[in-house]
Each structure stands twice: as C-alpha cells, then as structure tokens.
Amino acid sequence: MFYSLLLPVTSYLAGKSLFNSKWHGLMLAAAVTMMPFVSMISGIGYTSAGLFVLMLLTIYGVCQGRWWTWITFGLAITTKPFALALLPILWIKRSTGGSLIKRNRYILLGLLIPAAYVIIQYIQAGHVTVGVHPELNEATVWQGPVKILLNLAYALQILFSVHNYHYPNPGGTGHENLIHTTPVLIFLGLFALFSYKKYFDDKKLPIALLIGVLICFGLNAIVATMNEYYMQAGVLLLIIASLNALKKHPIWIPIALATLHFQWFYFYLAFSERLMLTEMFFGAVVVVDLLFLGWALVCWRDIEK
C-alpha cells in the first residue's frame, strides 16, 4: 500500500515537471488516482502501483536533473521491461553538456540494473524466468508473426473499450483484458500526438511520447499476449499526451471523469470479497469528484467561454 499512497504525489510531480505547469500535475494526479487497477491492487501482490511510482519518479527525476533518476529507471525496467518506453523521454530531457557518457548516464546506468538482474538469475538458475511464469524463459517468450499481428489487433480492442474478452481463451477473460483507464483519455492522447503542432509547444515531447508508446506496445506484442498490465507504460504515456488536449478543450474533462468511474465498478465486482472492500473504497472517487466540482465552480466563466 506504500506505493499506492505515493501515486498521487508522484503523478503531480511528474506532470508538473514535464509541462512546467501545476494544472498538468493536478490533472495527471487525478487521472492516475482514478485507476483502481493500478492504485488499489497492490494489496494482493500486483506490481502496478510500484511500476507507476517508479516511472513517474523517473520522469520527474530526469526533468529536474536528479542524480537518482537512473535507479528508478532501472528498477522500473526490472519490474516490467516495458518501462523501456521511457527511453525517448530520458533522451530528450538528458543533459546537453559534458561527454557522451555523462550526457547519457541516466540511460546507461539505468540499463545496468536489469542487465545485472538477468546475469545473476542466469548464473543461479541457468535460465531467465519471465515474470511469474515459470513456463516462459529467454528462449520461449518470443511470439511468431501471426501471434504478433493478433496481439496488435487485440491491443486496439483493449485501448478503446471498457468491455473486452481474451481472444486465446474467451472464458478466461479477466480484469487484465480491459483498459484500466477511460478510452476517452486514450483517444485524446492519440489525437494530441497526431495533431502535435496544435497541442505541443515543445515539438520533441510528442515525438518522444509516441515513440515510447510504440516501444511499449511493440515489446508487448513480440514477447507476450497483449495484456493491460503489460501495456501500462504505453497507457501512462498516452494519458500524459492527453493532458494538453484536456487543457485546450476542457469540455472533455467531465466526460473523462465520468467514464473513469467504470473502473471502480469493475474493480469492486472483481475484488470486493477478496479485499474485503467497504464503503471507504470509494473515498478516492468522492475526493476527486469534489475537487472537480470545486474547479468547475471557480472556473465557470472560463468553462462557459
């Protein structure tokens, strides 16, 4: 639960630092807080909250030039290799002075952590176990061309629908087979990236975000069945990309917020008994809703325009 408590803070710091705007920080914090399959599921051993905190700290760290950025980056990749999606952001935000190694120290040092993990595991076990799947190793994790195409097609279904089914085994459909945020933010994120001249002053940032999304989804397609838990790095980058569209078109904010409520309903259905959830489970939803109402009242004139 420690990582869950850090999520709103790290989201705010990452959004504020990346766009140099408190508004972006608050909106990112609200969007991530309203993702219970990220924030609430750590209580039963899922790594989503920890992964998000590490990725958000990496974004904040590289924007602020913090020395420890390579550590959070390396740990994020060790948690799930799809965090390599942050590489383009680290590249555009890296220092421009000093030697080649000094300029790219966050990337080079960060990659040493998962490299050391792989080497140590191979020495100890003779192979590299992929996550919690003992049947998968460095030789069997790769997918063939047909499976890659099916995975990529399935990714679109996950990204744009709150309802879903798992195509290899429809009867085994679970919470990992549906988007853990609202498709509204996914749509706005892609729209902002494809119309980047209209929504971004820094033209390097949308390119970095788009390349990061492609890295995450590409890695997921070639090494595993498409799964929302594996797609989370790319989804986070799309949410970040959507912030400028929300800023420019605030009419989408209540629509995004309303559709984010679906996740809490599905999470409650899936885990109410296992986690012994009470009414307090919806406390975060109430807080975010009240903050939105307060913002709407204060900024009503601007919204009306």
KEZALO-61192 format. One record per atom (N, C-alpha, C): x, z, y; residue in three letters. Coordinates in steps of 0.02 Angstrom, whole numbers, padded with zeros to 5 digits, always signed. Layout:
<pts>
XZYALA;...
</pts>
This chain:
<pts>
+00041+00000-00061MET;+00000+00000+00000MET;+00043+00000+00063MET;+00107+00016+00056PHE;+00151+00018+00114PHE;+00154-00050+00148PHE;+00162-00103+00107TYR;+00165-00170+00136TYR;+00099-00188+00169TYR;+00043-00166+00139SER;-00022-00182+00168SER;-00029-00153+00238SER;-00003-00094+00248LEU;-00006-00062+00314LEU;+00038-00098+00365LEU;+00092-00130+00340LEU;+00137-00165+00385LEU;+00112-00234+00405LEU;+00064-00261+00369LEU;+00042-00330+00381LEU;+00019-00343+00452LEU;-00026-00302+00481PRO;-00049-00317+00550PRO;+00009-00315+00600PRO;+00054-00267+00591VAL;+00110-00260+00639VAL;+00157-00319+00634VAL;+00177-00336+00573THR;+00224-00392+00564THR;+00193-00459+00584THR;+00128-00466+00572SER;+00093-00528+00593SER;+00094-00534+00669SER;+00081-00479+00703TYR;+00082-00480+00776TYR;+00151-00498+00802TYR;+00202-00466+00774LEU;+00271-00478+00797LEU;+00291-00551+00785LEU;+00274-00578+00726ALA;+00292-00647+00711ALA;+00257-00696+00757ALA;+00192-00687+00766GLY;+00154-00733+00809GLY;+00176-00730+00881GLY;+00187-00669+00906LYS;+00209-00660+00975LYS;+00278-00690+00986LYS;+00324-00681+00939SER;+00392-00705+00947SER;+00396-00781+00941SER;+00358-00810+00895LEU;+00361-00881+00882LEU;+00333-00921+00941LEU;+00280-00895+00972PHE;+00248-00932+01027PHE;+00259-00899+01095PHE;+00296-00843+01094ASN;+00307-00805+01156ASN;+00241-00789+01191ASN;+00193-00764+01151SER;+00126-00752+01177SER;+00094-00694+01138SER;+00070-00644+01174LYS;+00034-00588+01142LYS;-00030-00612+01110LYS;-00063-00662+01141TRP;-00126-00688+01114TRP;-00115-00716+01044TRP;-00062-00755+01035HIS;-00048-00783+00969HIS;-00033-00728+00919HIS;+00002-00676+00941GLY;+00017-00620+00897GLY;-00046-00585+00874GLY;-00093-00573+00919LEU;-00155-00539+00902LEU;-00198-00582+00855LEU;-00201-00647+00869MET;-00241-00691+00827MET;-00213-00697+00757MET;-00147-00701+00751LEU;-00116-00704+00685LEU;-00127-00639+00647LEU;-00121-00583+00682ALA;-00133-00518+00651ALA;-00205-00513+00625ALA;-00253-00537+00665ALA;-00323-00535+00644ALA;-00335-00579+00583ALA;-00306-00640+00584ALA;-00316-00686+00528ALA;-00287-00659+00463ALA;-00226-00631+00466VAL;-00194-00605+00406VAL;-00229-00541+00382VAL;-00251-00499+00429THR;-00287-00438+00410THR;-00352-00454+00373THR;-00382-00511+00390MET;-00445-00531+00358MET;-00434-00570+00293MET;-00379-00559+00261MET;-00363-00591+00197MET;-00354-00536+00144MET;-00408-00509+00116PRO;-00402-00452+00069PRO;-00363-00469+00006PRO;-00363-00533-00015PHE;-00324-00551-00074PHE;-00249-00548-00060PHE;-00231-00539+00003VAL;-00162-00527+00022VAL;-00151-00453+00038VAL;-00194-00426+00081SER;-00183-00359+00107SER;-00204-00303+00060SER;-00255-00315+00018MET;-00284-00260-00022MET;-00263-00260-00095MET;-00232-00314-00118ILE;-00221-00321-00190ILE;-00155-00290-00214ILE;-00115-00265-00166SER;-00051-00236-00186SER;-00061-00173-00228SER;-00120-00142-00223GLY;-00133-00081-00261GLY;-00132-00090-00336GLY;-00137-00152-00360ILE;-00135-00164-00432ILE;-00075-00208-00451ILE;-00024-00207-00409GLY;+00040-00238-00428GLY;+00053-00308-00404GLY;+00006-00339-00369TYR;+00019-00406-00342TYR;+00069-00403-00285TYR;+00109-00455-00278THR;+00163-00454-00229THR;+00144-00489-00163THR;+00082-00508-00155SER;+00062-00547-00096SER;+00078-00512-00030SER;+00060-00448-00025ALA;+00071-00412+00037ALA;+00146-00408+00052ALA;+00186-00392+00002GLY;+00258-00388+00012GLY;+00287-00455+00032GLY;+00264-00509+00000LEU;+00288-00575+00017LEU;+00272-00593+00089LEU;+00210-00580+00110PHE;+00190-00595+00179PHE;+00231-00555+00229PHE;+00241-00491+00215VAL;+00280-00449+00261VAL;+00351-00476+00267VAL;+00382-00494+00211LEU;+00450-00520+00213LEU;+00453-00587+00250LEU;+00404-00630+00240MET;+00404-00695+00275MET;+00392-00685+00350MET;+00346-00641+00367LEU;+00331-00628+00438LEU;+00391-00596+00473LEU;+00425-00550+00438LEU;+00485-00519+00467LEU;+00540-00571+00476LEU;+00545-00619+00430THR;+00595-00672+00435THR;+00582-00714+00497THR;+00519-00732+00509ILE;+00501-00771+00568ILE;+00517-00732+00632ILE;+00497-00668+00632TYR;+00511-00626+00690TYR;+00587-00618+00700TYR;+00622-00607+00645GLY;+00694-00595+00650GLY;+00733-00654+00677GLY;+00717-00714+00652VAL;+00755-00773+00675VAL;+00738-00789+00747VAL;+00676-00776+00768CYS;+00658-00789+00838CYS;+00692-00740+00885CYS;+00705-00679+00861GLN;+00736-00627+00902GLN;+00811-00621+00890GLN;+00838-00660+00843GLY;+00909-00657+00829GLY;+00931-00593+00795GLY;+00889-00564+00752ARG;+00905-00501+00717ARG;+00954-00515+00659ARG;+01003-00471+00652TRP;+01055-00482+00602TRP;+01028-00480+00531TRP;+00973-00442+00520TRP;+00947-00431+00453TRP;+00901-00487+00429TRP;+00893-00540+00468THR;+00847-00594+00450THR;+00864-00624+00382THR;+00928-00631+00367TRP;+00947-00660+00303TRP;+00925-00617+00244TRP;+00921-00552+00254ILE;+00900-00507+00200ILE;+00826-00518+00184ILE;+00783-00518+00235THR;+00712-00527+00223THR;+00698-00597+00195THR;+00736-00647+00219PHE;+00728-00715+00194PHE;+00746-00719+00120PHE;+00803-00690+00102GLY;+00825-00690+00033GLY;+00778-00653-00013GLY;+00752-00596+00010LEU;+00705-00557-00031LEU;+00639-00593-00038LEU;+00618-00629+00014ALA;+00556-00668+00010ALA;+00562-00722-00044ALA;+00619-00757-00045ILE;+00629-00809-00096ILE;+00632-00778-00166ILE;+00663-00720-00171THR;+00668-00686-00236THR;+00598-00665-00260THR;+00555-00645-00212THR;+00487-00626-00230THR;+00449-00687-00255THR;+00451-00741-00218LYS;+00422-00806-00240LYS;+00463-00861-00208LYS;+00492-00906-00248PRO;+00536-00958-00221PRO;+00503-01004-00171PRO;+00437-01004-00169PHE;+00401-01048-00122PHE;+00412-01027-00050PHE;+00441-00968-00040ALA;+00459-00946+00028ALA;+00515-00990+00058ALA;+00543-01035+00017LEU;+00590-01084+00045LEU;+00557-01126+00100LEU;+00491-01122+00103ALA;+00454-01158+00156ALA;+00474-01135+00226ALA;+00506-01076+00231LEU;+00528-01051+00296LEU;+00593-01084+00320LEU;+00626-01122+00276LEU;+00690-01153+00294LEU;+00687-01194+00359LEU;+00636-01236+00370PRO;+00635-01275+00432PRO;+00630-01232+00495PRO;+00592-01176+00491ILE;+00587-01132+00549ILE;+00655-01099+00563ILE;+00689-01077+00510LEU;+00755-01048+00518LEU;+00803-01100+00548LEU;+00794-01162+00530TRP;+00838-01215+00554TRP;+00829-01226+00629TRP;+00767-01232+00652ILE;+00756-01247+00723ILE;+00768-01187+00768ILE;+00764-01127+00739LYS;+00773-01066+00779LYS;+00843-01036+00772LYS;+00886-01069+00734ARG;+00953-01042+00724ARG;+00994-01045+00788ARG;+01048-01007+00789SER;+01092-01007+00847SER;+01126-01075+00855SER;+01136-01096+00917THR;+01168-01161+00930THR;+01242-01154+00946THR;+01267-01093+00949GLY;+01337-01082+00966GLY;+01378-01060+00906GLY;+01443-01068+00909GLY;+01487-01046+00856GLY;+01498-01099+00803GLY;+01531-01079+00749SER;+01548-01125+00695SER;+01486-01144+00655SER;+01495-01192+00610LEU;+01440-01214+00568LEU;+01413-01157+00525LEU;+01458-01117+00497ILE;+01438-01062+00455ILE;+01401-01009+00496ILE;+01426-00994+00555LYS;+01394-00943+00597LYS;+01325-00965+00619LYS;+01317-01029+00635ARG;+01252-01053+00657ARG;+01200-01050+00602ARG;+01222-01059+00540ASN;+01176-01061+00484ASN;+01182-01000+00438ASN;+01206-00945+00466ARG;+01219-00885+00425ARG;+01155-00857+00394ARG;+01098-00859+00430TYR;+01036-00833+00401TYR;+01017-00871+00338TYR;+01025-00936+00340ILE;+01007-00978+00282ILE;+01056-00968+00225ILE;+01122-00973+00241LEU;+01173-00969+00188LEU;+01174-00900+00155LEU;+01174-00847+00195LEU;+01174-00780+00167LEU;+01109-00764+00130LEU;+01053-00788+00158GLY;+00989-00776+00127GLY;+00985-00807+00058GLY;+01011-00867+00050LEU;+01009-00901-00015LEU;+01053-00868-00066LEU;+01102-00829-00044LEU;+01145-00793-00091LEU;+01107-00740-00131LEU;+01055-00711-00102ILE;+01017-00658-00136ILE;+00981-00685-00198ILE;+00938-00737-00191PRO;+00907-00763-00253PRO;+00958-00795-00300PRO;+01012-00823-00273ALA;+01064-00852-00317ALA;+01095-00797-00360ALA;+01110-00740-00330ALA;+01138-00683-00367ALA;+01089-00658-00419ALA;+01025-00655-00400TYR;+00973-00633-00447TYR;+00970-00677-00509TYR;+00972-00743-00498VAL;+00969-00790-00554VAL;+01031-00784-00598VAL;+01089-00778-00568ILE;+01152-00773-00606ILE;+01153-00709-00648ILE;+01134-00653-00618ILE;+01134-00589-00654ILE;+01084-00591-00712ILE;+01024-00618-00700GLN;+00974-00621-00754GLN;+00997-00667-00810GLN;+01030-00722-00793TYR;+01053-00768-00845TYR;+01109-00735-00887TYR;+01152-00697-00853ILE;+01206-00662-00889ILE;+01177-00610-00936ILE;+01125-00574-00913GLN;+01097-00519-00953GLN;+01051-00544-01009GLN;+01009-00594-00994ALA;+00958-00616-01042ALA;+00973-00684-01074ALA;+01019-00721-01046GLY;+01034-00787-01073GLY;+00987-00841-01049GLY;+00939-00823-01008HIS;+00893-00871-00978HIS;+00861-00838-00917HIS;+00826-00878-00878VAL;+00793-00853-00817VAL;+00718-00852-00829VAL;+00688-00793-00831THR;+00616-00787-00839THR;+00582-00803-00773THR;+00531-00844-00776VAL;+00495-00865-00716VAL;+00439-00815-00702VAL;+00449-00774-00651GLY;+00398-00726-00632GLY;+00380-00679-00689GLY;+00314-00672-00701VAL;+00290-00628-00755VAL;+00269-00668-00816VAL;+00295-00729-00821HIS;+00276-00774-00876HIS;+00334-00781-00924HIS;+00337-00740-00976PRO;+00394-00743-01023PRO;+00401-00809-01059PRO;+00346-00848-01063GLU;+00350-00912-01098GLU;+00383-00966-01055GLU;+00394-00951-00991LEU;+00424-01001-00947LEU;+00496-00981-00930LEU;+00541-01028-00931ASN;+00610-01016-00910ASN;+00634-01076-00870ASN;+00699-01077-00855GLU;+00726-01130-00812GLU;+00720-01200-00843GLU;+00708-01204-00908ALA;+00703-01268-00941ALA;+00630-01291-00951ALA;+00583-01244-00956THR;+00514-01261-00973THR;+00466-01258-00914THR;+00489-01237-00856VAL;+00444-01227-00799VAL;+00424-01292-00766VAL;+00463-01345-00776TRP;+00451-01408-00740TRP;+00392-01446-00769TRP;+00355-01479-00724GLN;+00295-01518-00744GLN;+00311-01592-00745GLN;+00272-01630-00785GLY;+00280-01702-00789GLY;+00244-01736-00732GLY;+00253-01802-00725PRO;+00223-01840-00669PRO;+00147-01834-00665PRO;+00113-01838-00723VAL;+00040-01835-00723VAL;+00016-01766-00699VAL;+00048-01714-00725LYS;+00029-01645-00705LYS;+00043-01634-00631LYS;+00096-01663-00605ILE;+00112-01656-00534ILE;+00056-01687-00491ILE;+00033-01746-00510LEU;-00021-01779-00473LEU;-00085-01739-00477LEU;-00100-01712-00536LEU;-00160-01670-00544LEU;-00155-01607-00501LEU;-00095-01577-00499ASN;-00085-01517-00459ASN;-00096-01532-00385ASN;-00070-01588-00361LEU;-00077-01604-00290LEU;-00150-01618-00272LEU;-00186-01651-00317ALA;-00257-01663-00304ALA;-00295-01597-00304ALA;-00277-01553-00349TYR;-00310-01488-00354TYR;-00295-01445-00292TYR;-00236-01456-00262ALA;-00218-01418-00202ALA;-00268-01431-00146ALA;-00291-01493-00139LEU;-00341-01509-00087LEU;-00406-01472-00100LEU;-00425-01466-00163GLN;-00486-01430-00179GLN;-00480-01357-00162GLN;-00423-01327-00176ILE;-00412-01257-00159ILE;-00415-01247-00083ILE;-00379-01290-00047LEU;-00371-01280+00025LEU;-00436-01288+00064LEU;-00482-01329+00041PHE;-00541-01344+00081PHE;-00606-01318+00050PHE;-00601-01269+00006SER;-00662-01243-00024SER;-00654-01169-00039SER;-00705-01130-00022VAL;-00704-01059-00041VAL;-00728-01051-00113VAL;-00760-01103-00142HIS;-00779-01104-00212HIS;-00732-01150-00249HIS;-00719-01136-00312ASN;-00671-01177-00348ASN;-00678-01167-00423ASN;-00640-01207-00462TYR;-00633-01195-00533TYR;-00563-01218-00553TYR;-00537-01189-00606HIS;-00470-01203-00629HIS;-00473-01260-00678HIS;-00448-01320-00659TYR;-00460-01380-00699TYR;-00431-01377-00770TYR;-00372-01344-00782PRO;-00349-01342-00852PRO;-00394-01301-00897PRO;-00429-01251-00867ASN;-00472-01207-00906ASN;-00527-01181-00861ASN;-00581-01221-00852PRO;-00634-01201-00806PRO;-00662-01131-00819PRO;-00664-01111-00883GLY;-00690-01045-00900GLY;-00644-00989-00877GLY;-00582-01006-00861GLY;-00534-00956-00838GLY;-00526-00952-00763GLY;-00574-00981-00727THR;-00570-00980-00654THR;-00571-00908-00628THR;-00525-00895-00581GLY;-00522-00827-00552GLY;-00507-00831-00478GLY;-00491-00773-00450HIS;-00479-00769-00378HIS;-00417-00807-00357HIS;-00372-00821-00403GLU;-00313-00859-00385GLU;-00329-00934-00376GLU;-00390-00955-00394ASN;-00408-01026-00390ASN;-00452-01042-00330ASN;-00456-00997-00282LEU;-00492-01012-00220LEU;-00450-00993-00160LEU;-00464-01025-00104ILE;-00424-01013-00045ILE;-00433-00940-00022ILE;-00380-00908-00001HIS;-00383-00838+00018HIS;-00391-00827+00093HIS;-00403-00881+00128THR;-00420-00877+00199THR;-00481-00922+00209THR;-00496-00942+00269THR;-00552-00987+00280THR;-00527-01060+00284THR;-00563-01107+00254PRO;-00544-01178+00260PRO;-00544-01201+00333PRO;-00579-01165+00376VAL;-00580-01184+00448VAL;-00509-01181+00476VAL;-00472-01128+00460LEU;-00404-01122+00486LEU;-00358-01175+00455LEU;-00370-01191+00392ILE;-00331-01244+00360ILE;-00342-01310+00395ILE;-00405-01326+00408PHE;-00422-01388+00443PHE;-00392-01389+00513PHE;-00400-01335+00550LEU;-00373-01333+00618LEU;-00297-01337+00618LEU;-00266-01306+00569GLY;-00193-01309+00564GLY;-00168-01380+00552GLY;-00199-01415+00506LEU;-00180-01485+00493LEU;-00196-01529+00554LEU;-00253-01517+00585PHE;-00272-01556+00644PHE;-00220-01548+00700PHE;-00198-01485+00710ALA;-00149-01472+00762ALA;-00082-01504+00746ALA;-00062-01503+00681LEU;+00001-01533+00662LEU;+00000-01609+00670LEU;-00055-01640+00652PHE;-00060-01713+00657PHE;-00070-01736+00729PHE;-00093-01690+00773SER;-00101-01706+00844SER;-00053-01662+00885SER;+00008-01655+00860TYR;+00055-01606+00887TYR;+00071-01617+00961TYR;+00068-01679+00985LYS;+00084-01691+01055LYS;+00034-01658+01101LYS;-00026-01647+01076LYS;-00079-01617+01116LYS;-00078-01541+01113LYS;-00052-01514+01057TYR;-00059-01442+01046TYR;+00007-01403+01050TYR;+00064-01436+01050PHE;+00128-01400+01049PHE;+00173-01424+01106PHE;+00198-01376+01143ASP;+00248-01392+01195ASP;+00316-01403+01163ASP;+00332-01360+01114ASP;+00395-01367+01077ASP;+00383-01415+01019ASP;+00405-01476+01025LYS;+00390-01528+00975LYS;+00427-01517+00909LYS;+00478-01474+00909LYS;+00513-01460+00847LYS;+00472-01415+00801LYS;+00433-01370+00831LEU;+00396-01321+00791LEU;+00344-01353+00745LEU;+00301-01399+00768PRO;+00252-01428+00721PRO;+00286-01467+00665PRO;+00342-01500+00680ILE;+00378-01536+00628ILE;+00405-01487+00576ILE;+00432-01431+00599ALA;+00458-01381+00553ALA;+00402-01351+00511ALA;+00344-01338+00542LEU;+00288-01310+00505LEU;+00263-01359+00452LEU;+00258-01423+00470LEU;+00234-01473+00423LEU;+00283-01482+00365LEU;+00347-01485+00380ILE;+00397-01492+00326ILE;+00394-01430+00281ILE;+00386-01372+00310GLY;+00380-01311+00271GLY;+00320-01312+00224GLY;+00264-01336+00249VAL;+00204-01343+00207VAL;+00218-01390+00148VAL;+00250-01446+00162LEU;+00265-01494+00110LEU;+00314-01465+00058LEU;+00363-01426+00082ILE;+00410-01394+00036ILE;+00373-01347-00012ILE;+00330-01305+00016CYS;+00294-01256-00025CYS;+00250-01290-00076CYS;+00207-01336-00054PHE;+00161-01369-00100PHE;+00197-01415-00148PHE;+00252-01446-00125GLY;+00291-01488-00170GLY;+00323-01448-00226GLY;+00353-01391-00208LEU;+00383-01348-00259LEU;+00331-01323-00308LEU;+00273-01304-00281ASN;+00219-01279-00324ASN;+00196-01333-00373ASN;+00191-01394-00350ALA;+00166-01448-00392ALA;+00213-01464-00450ALA;+00278-01458-00439ILE;+00326-01479-00491ILE;+00345-01422-00539ILE;+00330-01359-00520VAL;+00353-01305-00564VAL;+00296-01264-00593VAL;+00234-01273-00571ALA;+00180-01232-00598ALA;+00113-01263-00582ALA;+00061-01238-00614THR;-00007-01258-00596THR;-00020-01233-00525THR;-00054-01275-00485MET;-00070-01254-00417MET;-00110-01190-00418MET;-00090-01144-00378ASN;-00119-01077-00379ASN;-00113-01048-00308ASN;-00167-01018-00284GLU;-00166-00993-00215GLU;-00110-00943-00204GLU;-00093-00903-00254TYR;-00039-00855-00245TYR;+00029-00890-00238TYR;+00036-00949-00267TYR;+00097-00988-00260TYR;+00097-01029-00195TYR;+00038-01041-00168MET;+00031-01082-00108MET;+00032-01041-00044MET;+00042-00976-00048GLN;+00032-00933+00010GLN;+00081-00946+00067GLN;+00142-00965+00052ALA;+00189-00980+00106ALA;+00165-01040+00147ALA;+00142-01092+00112GLY;+00115-01150+00148GLY;+00052-01134+00186GLY;+00009-01093+00156VAL;-00053-01073+00190VAL;-00037-01033+00253VAL;+00012-00988+00250LEU;+00032-00950+00309LEU;+00054-00996+00365LEU;+00094-01047+00349LEU;+00117-01094+00400LEU;+00060-01134+00430LEU;+00009-01151+00389LEU;-00049-01186+00416LEU;-00090-01141+00462LEU;-00095-01077+00444ILE;-00130-01030+00488ILE;-00093-01024+00555ILE;-00027-01020+00552ILE;+00013-01017+00614ILE;+00001-01080+00655ILE;-00001-01138+00623ALA;-00013-01201+00659ALA;-00082-01203+00691ALA;-00130-01169+00661SER;-00199-01170+00687SER;-00207-01130+00751SER;-00160-01086+00767LEU;-00168-01041+00824LEU;-00174-01079+00889LEU;-00135-01132+00898ASN;-00139-01171+00960ASN;-00206-01207+00966ASN;-00234-01230+00910ALA;-00299-01262+00911ALA;-00353-01211+00930ALA;-00348-01150+00904LEU;-00395-01097+00922LEU;-00389-01080+00996LEU;-00328-01080+01021LYS;-00316-01065+01092LYS;-00348-01118+01136LYS;-00342-01180+01117LYS;-00367-01235+01158LYS;-00443-01244+01150LYS;-00469-01227+01091HIS;-00541-01234+01077HIS;-00568-01167+01051HIS;-00578-01118+01094PRO;-00598-01051+01071PRO;-00666-01049+01038PRO;-00706-01103+01043ILE;-00770-01104+01009ILE;-00762-01098+00933ILE;-00702-01116+00908TRP;-00689-01111+00837TRP;-00674-01040+00814TRP;-00659-00995+00860ILE;-00640-00927+00842ILE;-00697-00891+00805ILE;-00759-00889+00832PRO;-00812-00855+00794PRO;-00829-00889+00728PRO;-00820-00955+00725ILE;-00833-00991+00662ILE;-00780-00972+00610ILE;-00717-00969+00631ALA;-00664-00949+00585ALA;-00674-00877+00562ALA;-00692-00833+00609LEU;-00702-00763+00592LEU;-00760-00754+00544LEU;-00815-00789+00557ALA;-00874-00783+00513ALA;-00858-00805+00442ALA;-00821-00860+00434THR;-00806-00884+00367THR;-00751-00844+00333THR;-00713-00806+00371LEU;-00664-00760+00340LEU;-00698-00703+00303LEU;-00761-00689+00319HIS;-00797-00635+00286HIS;-00810-00649+00212HIS;-00812-00714+00193PHE;-00824-00731+00123PHE;-00772-00698+00078PHE;-00710-00695+00102GLN;-00657-00668+00059GLN;-00670-00596+00039GLN;-00697-00558+00085TRP;-00711-00487+00070TRP;-00767-00481+00018TRP;-00816-00526+00021PHE;-00870-00526-00028PHE;-00842-00541-00097PHE;-00800-00593-00103TYR;-00772-00612-00167TYR;-00724-00559-00193TYR;-00685-00530-00148PHE;-00639-00478-00170PHE;-00677-00418-00197PHE;-00731-00400-00164TYR;-00772-00343-00187TYR;-00801-00357-00255TYR;-00826-00418-00266LEU;-00854-00436-00332LEU;-00800-00433-00386LEU;-00739-00452-00369ALA;-00686-00456-00419ALA;-00654-00388-00434ALA;-00650-00345-00384PHE;-00609-00284-00393PHE;-00644-00219-00375PHE;-00709-00219-00364SER;-00743-00158-00342SER;-00736-00102-00394SER;-00743-00118-00458GLU;-00738-00067-00510GLU;-00665-00049-00524GLU;-00623-00100-00528ARG;-00553-00088-00546ARG;-00517-00047-00493ARG;-00533-00058-00429LEU;-00500-00021-00374LEU;-00544+00035-00348LEU;-00603+00045-00378MET;-00650+00098-00357MET;-00662+00094-00282MET;-00682+00035-00259LEU;-00692+00024-00187LEU;-00754+00059-00162LEU;-00750+00086-00102THR;-00807+00118-00069THR;-00822+00080-00005THR;-00867+00107+00036GLU;-00884+00075+00099GLU;-00824+00070+00145GLU;-00775+00114+00137MET;-00715+00112+00179MET;-00676+00047+00170MET;-00688+00013+00114PHE;-00655-00050+00102PHE;-00668-00100+00157PHE;-00727-00097+00187PHE;-00746-00144+00240PHE;-00726-00120+00310PHE;-00686-00066+00313GLY;-00664-00040+00378GLY;-00625-00090+00419GLY;-00580-00128+00386ALA;-00540-00178+00423ALA;-00584-00232+00452ALA;-00636-00252+00415VAL;-00682-00303+00439VAL;-00717-00279+00502VAL;-00740-00217+00501VAL;-00776-00189+00558VAL;-00730-00186+00620VAL;-00667-00165+00610VAL;-00620-00161+00666VAL;-00609-00230+00696VAL;-00596-00280+00655VAL;-00583-00347+00680VAL;-00646-00374+00715VAL;-00704-00363+00687ASP;-00766-00387+00718ASP;-00777-00354+00786ASP;-00764-00290+00791LEU;-00772-00255+00855LEU;-00722-00280+00907LEU;-00661-00293+00885LEU;-00611-00320+00931LEU;-00632-00389+00956LEU;-00661-00429+00911PHE;-00685-00495+00932PHE;-00742-00489+00983PHE;-00789-00444+00971LEU;-00844-00435+01017LEU;-00819-00412+01085LEU;-00770-00366+01085GLY;-00740-00344+01148GLY;-00706-00401+01185GLY;-00670-00442+01148TRP;-00637-00500+01179TRP;-00689-00548+01208TRP;-00744-00559+01171ALA;-00795-00606+01194ALA;-00829-00581+01258ALA;-00839-00515+01263LEU;-00871-00488+01322LEU;-00824-00493+01383LEU;-00761-00477+01373VAL;-00713-00478+01428VAL;-00700-00550+01452VAL;-00697-00597+01405CYS;-00679-00666+01422CYS;-00740-00712+01422CYS;-00799-00685+01433TRP;-00859-00725+01427TRP;-00858-00785+01475TRP;-00834-00775+01536ARG;-00832-00831+01584ARG;-00789-00888+01559ARG;-00731-00871+01533ASP;-00686-00923+01507ASP;-00717-00959+01447ASP;-00750-00920+01403ILE;-00782-00950+01344ILE;-00837-00997+01365ILE;-00876-00976+01415GLU;-00931-01018+01439GLU;-00906-01085+01466GLU;-00849-01083+01501LYS;-00820-01145+01527LYS;-00798-01190+01471LYS;
</pts>
